[in-house]
Amino acid sequence: MADVHNGPPATFAPPRLSKSKFLSGLQCHKRLYLEIHQPALATPPDASTQAILDMGIEIGTLAHRRFPDGVLVKAGFRQREAAIAETAALLHSSGISAVFEAAFEHDGVLVRVDIFERVQNGEGMSPSWRLIEVKSSTRVKDIHLDDLSIQSHVVQGAGLRLDAVCLMHIDTRYLYEGGEADLQALFSIEDVSEPVANRRGQVLERLAAMKAMLANPRPPEIEPGQHCHAPYECPFWSHCTTQKPSRWIYHLPGKKEIVGQLVRQGITTIDEIPNGTQLSDIQRKVKDNIEWISSELRPILRSVNYPVHHLDVETVMLALPRFPSTRPYQPIPVQWSNHIERESGEVSHQEFLHNEASEPRRRWAEALIESLGEKGSIVVYSAYEEAIIRQLAETFPEFKSAFNAIAKRLWDLLPVIKSHYYHPAFNGSYSIKSVLPAVVPSLGYGDLAIQGGGQAAAEYYRMVFLESDWVERAAIQEALLRYCARDTLAMVELRRVLEKKAREVGS
């Protein structure tokens, strides 16, 4: 679809940029152009992406507590002049040790600095400052250095002296022992002044290129590709790919280097890939585009022992640990679902959800051990359940024997399907969200309020730690239970349909 835009008017005034717009421009000039001139074409963030954004805001607020004498600029992000004036007033107050969300503008770029810390200099000397960017990540990434390069360019251009440029992030070595969190240990502050200075030398050239591009009457002609997904998912992906064929070459799974080589050969669809091209097993299946069933599928599916349990667990990973002897982002199990199929074909369902802001793991473990009993295979769809079970076996010695026995009964359906079955509707993905509707069209996730693990974790956090309205809490709880139950019912139905298909092939 052509971009419907007449371009900037003849009396065009260059748009004001921000650090986020600058980073968009580094990822793709077309993304920046559309963000400035046609923002309505963007796809809104999904629930999982929004949860990550919300976590970033929460971590930023938490980081401010490391600087108890700091003051927040109250003017909002759309109140440019007010924010700049308020920042200037706070910087002139010698009693303020740090300014949060400080606003600066230079060279047509407006930035808001997470933490702008005053550095104490000698008597009579003008102050210098430490620029600190806060991230919810656990390490310094290249994109963070680019972020700081534009911030420091603007701050220095505004006439302020920087003593250091730093990134403040979560330190996963921190072990929470209860009581008040130790914010000094939770956050690590790394001085990245040198690598940022190296990138700052490219800022002027990059800005000039972006401004020149934005003055054009139409967006640049840039083909969608691997850059659309790194370092972030581009919100214009759907817009830019709406007219691509269903068998577009970029839909080939696996290493994108192969896709790049094929594109350079002029190949635009998967069906055009020449015979003899070196492809991985999954890429070959996608190219063949036919349903495939291994002769070994049926005996493998019949190797389970009854009663067959179908287990899915859900976890929450807290940046700020809430329970003693846990670390930031440690997976904390809070929910499970178990569909139990007996040899007669009868299916029953058991489930658990810890719905309060207390340590969940002991109750979770006790209920799960009772539900799984001592007999029958335990079907899962990934190695995640085993990792959680073994983690708890080490954390709680009293459960070690039971969990070790449970781990021996686990039966992973994912590698079975990967090795012995393929359907064209998988489109190269073995995620249960792709496999289920392809194999069992009557069963999917589209009717659920929660449709993914990231969204489930975010909703659980909201239910337990944020939401006070009991009606809303009850609605979230119901949505969580339905989502987790769907995952285990999916495994029941997948096994049944696949066994039927394998039986028909073998007959």
Disulfide bonds with the S-S distance in Angstrom:
none
